[in-house]
Structure formats: C-alpha cells, structure tokens
Amino acid sequence: MVKKQRLGEILIQEGLVNQADVDQALRTQVGGNRRLGHILVGMKLISADQLAETLSSQLGLEICDLSNSHSSEVSGVVPRYLCRRYSVLPLGFKKNNILDMAMADPCDEEAINNLEQYTGKVIQPLLARQSDIERAIPTRVPLGMKDFFSPQSNITLTRVGVGVCLAMLLFLGGFTYRYVAETTYGLSLIHI
C-alpha cells in the first residue's frame, strides 16, 4: 500500500515552504478545523494557485476548466453566499442524485456535508482554482433573496442599521437641545 503524502510534505519537497513554515501553520491550526493549505495561503507563504496545483498532485485530480464545465440547470441550486463561503461552484447534475461541484478544496468535508444537506444531492467534488471560482460566481450564480438574508448580509445590514440609528439619535439630540435652549431662553425673556 502506497502512503499518501501529506500536503505539507509536498509543499516542502517542491520548495514552496520550509519545515518551520509548516510547523508554524500547524501550530496555528491546533484547536480548529481549518485546512493547512488555507492557513498557508492566509499567511501569504503560498498562493491559492500554488495550493490548487499541489492539491492536484496530492489527490491525483485534474484541475477542472470552468469555462467548459457549466450547465445552466444548476444556476440557483446553491446561493451566492454559500458559493463564496466555501469557494465552490455548482457545475451540473449527474445520474443518481449527484451534483458536480467545483471546489477550491475538494477535501473540505464540512463544506461537502453542509452543501449536501442544503441541496439534498450527493456532492461530487472537483478541484478548481479559487480565482476561477471567484470570477465565475457573479456570472453563473444569480443573486437571490437568500443572499440578502444570509448571515453575512445580516451582519452588514445590522451595521448599516446601527449607523443610521446613531445618526438619527445625534440629529434628534441636537434638535432637542436646540429646542430646549430656545424655549428656555424665550421664556426667560418674557419673565424679565
């Protein structure tokens, strides 16, 4: 049985990172379920494209060409906010309730499980470059109501709402202060 190389080992062999970099990323990873490759990209030690090439080598998967792999029947199956959250793009339906899904990380079990629950389909992960997925999402995934009421949108809407409320409170406070000052000053002139 051939032992599958770990991502860190492959990156070191290819000279993209050194052992100290991998060790630091692994210490950062402790206590969470984040993927090593994404941590290394976040640390700016490798690019997302280098990660895709390395995953391709590690998993024995070809990087799929998104320009030739899209069916219009899947648009809207997964909302934009989930596509962005998991760096995925639905590509097409297959027999037996299977949905081909381009993924920047086809080993992301949390994303696969959540997408299977959301769609009711069995996800067939296909490796794709994150940059290709990000470029394709706005053109292939329609913006829907679920995107406006997603957790990410709710945070933004809450911040905007709080900002508007604070501005209104400041305006109302200033207006009230001015009214009280004018009323008090006007009353004191009458009593003189």
Beta strands, then each sheet from edge to edge (+ up, - down):
strand 1: 88-94
strand 2: 98-103
strand 3: 122-127
sheet 1: 1+ 2- 3-
end
